[in-house]
Amino acid sequence: MDSEMKKLDILLEFTINHNSEHAEELKDLAQKARELGKTAAYDELMRGVEQMNTANETLGSALKMLRE
């Protein structure tokens, strides 16, 4: 694997992991919003979490293609 490909691989894998951490943090924020009775905000935050997870699946697919 050449250096540019290795760099791309490392950065993409880091981004996927970093996004996953943020998604978990957003779940915590969503739960707090729900506890405060802000169910609409909870729903939107959880929708954002789902979108982040979907984006990570797409990024993971791209990473797999890069590794082939």
Salt bridges, closest charged atoms under 4 A:
GLU4 OE2 - LYS7 NZ 3.86
ASP9 OD2 - ARG67 NE 2.63
GLU13 OE1 - ARG67 NH2 2.92
GLU24 OE2 - LYS27 NZ 3.22
GLU25 OE1 - HIS22 ND1 3.08
GLU44 OE1 - ARG47 NH2 3.00
